[in-house]
Amino acid sequence: MSESGPYPLEPTPDEMRVMLQQVTDRIVDHIASVGDQPASYETDGRAIARDFAEPAPAEGTDFAGLLDRIFDDAVPHSFNTAGPGYLAYIPGGGVFPSAVADLIANAINRYVGVWVAAPALVQLELNVIQWFCEAVGYGAGSGGVLTSGGSLSNLTAIVAARRERFGDDFSRGVIYTSDQAHHSVRKSAVLAGFAEAAVRQIETNAHQEIRIDRLEAAMAEDRAAGRIPFLIVGNAGTTNTGAVDDLTALADLADRESLWFHVDGAYGGFFALTERGKAVMAGLERADSITLDPHKGLFLPYGTGALLVRDEGSLRRAHATFADYMPAMQNDAEFVDFCDLSAELSRDFRGLRIWLPVKLFGLSAFRESLDEKLDLARWAAEQIRKIPEVEIVTEPRLSLVSFRMRGEEGDDATRALLDAINARQNVYVTGTMVDGRFVIRICVLSFRTHMDRMDMCVNDIRGALSEVLSAR
Ligand SMILES: Cc1ncc(COP(=O)(O)O)c(C=O)c1O
């Protein structure tokens, strides 16, 4: 590396260029080969983690050696969450310009928690939120915040709903969701101060959608017992099976009963950009608040969530506070101090990570990719249906399909099939329980997953099935 300056924490311009060039080479090589890298890893996780445990270094180390340690020694021992074969859980993304945006955001390190510190940069983030509001069908007065992910969005929504409906005493409040809701809903309710028993997990129908009749009955029972129903959390794409609740019926019920209506669209919400997704999620725009996860449905890197609210004032009333040492906050509805709408004050400039790729590619590129995911999941379901030894358990509402082995030993055989599919390392899929039975889920949501990989996936299912059957 070229000559160093007097302050080691301040690399010289030449040193910075060299660092960036070295890292650029590593990143580009990594991304160019991401589709060829194994979908998961076979190392003993504990051994590799122990190998990485280390004392704090008193002295510095050579940069190139550190890059080797990251890229050569650590990264290969992980799920290839950014690869085309990652069909597990809810796949992540990581479009490249977001990584560039993070580099810019961290290099400039401007402060976006308060408006006055960086009005133009705050506006870029506000633009993103307004684009999202339009995408879900929200109108004037709506707003929101970017969060670190769906869990924090759900927590923020529950806090806002609680504040709007109760003020300080919420001890009799009851929250309703389905038995398929993401566990972050229950966790958020407890973090927001509710007893676990205050979260009713209502039974679902044969399509894993909340049963409205059971929901109404539970509310009536709670009211009769002196409790106060105040919040319904609907699902726009469950993690388990991709089920979408009847959002119109939930919105009607919330209206009739004067309840806050939150929709968890962490997985499914961005499908509202597509015509088919919009139809499946009809009623979404009637929610008081909506969780969206750009790090899922908009293919962005982890750590990028969003909470939208129909009335921005609701977030403000729940979070705004003041202190003598703070700058003046914006009263003008056109502008926003993000710290007034969220629990966070100092935070990363996460808006740039969304703004840059959306401006660069246009929303249509994201829409087309989401449409492709809907097609791929349907195609996979059709192919799996042709395999006599397995049965589809849940059809794709969005981009998630689940299946299992037929027959008596279904669960054990399905687990064996799952292991045999993953052992091939072309795709990585995970399992779950549906109606008490073990199923394999395929969730298509990576922008890098195309027909060639789905074809590989179906071939691997067939190959793995032959192995499992011949081992009997
Ligand atoms: C439906 C749903 N809600 C909430 C979450 C939590 O999101 P995050 O992992 O971003 O905190 C997830 C995560 O998979 C999800 O699928």
The ligand as a MOL file (V3000), in Angstrom:
LIG
                    3D

  0  0  0     0  0            999 V3000
M  V30 BEGIN CTAB
M  V30 COUNTS 16 16 0 0 0
M  V30 BEGIN ATOM
M  V30 1 C -44.8070 -12.3900 7.4160 0
M  V30 2 C -43.5900 -11.9390 8.1570 0
M  V30 3 N -43.6890 -11.0000 9.0840 0
M  V30 4 C -42.6230 -10.5380 9.7680 0
M  V30 5 C -41.3750 -11.0590 9.5450 0
M  V30 6 C -40.2010 -10.5520 10.3170 0
M  V30 7 O -39.3940 -9.8260 9.4620 0
M  V30 8 P -37.8470 -9.5470 9.7800 0
M  V30 9 O -37.1750 -10.8850 9.7080 0
M  V30 10 O -37.4600 -8.6310 8.6850 0
M  V30 11 O -37.7480 -8.9430 11.1150 0
M  V30 12 C -41.2110 -12.0620 8.5850 0
M  V30 13 C -39.8950 -12.6640 8.3270 0
M  V30 14 O -39.7400 -13.5980 7.5750 0
M  V30 15 C -42.3400 -12.5080 7.8590 0
M  V30 16 O -42.2460 -13.4540 6.9220 0
M  V30 END ATOM
M  V30 BEGIN BOND
M  V30 1 1 1 2
M  V30 2 1 2 3
M  V30 3 2 2 15
M  V30 4 2 3 4
M  V30 5 1 4 5
M  V30 6 1 5 6
M  V30 7 2 5 12
M  V30 8 1 6 7
M  V30 9 1 7 8
M  V30 10 2 8 9
M  V30 11 1 8 10
M  V30 12 1 8 11
M  V30 13 1 12 13
M  V30 14 1 12 15
M  V30 15 2 13 14
M  V30 16 1 15 16
M  V30 END BOND
M  V30 END CTAB
M  END
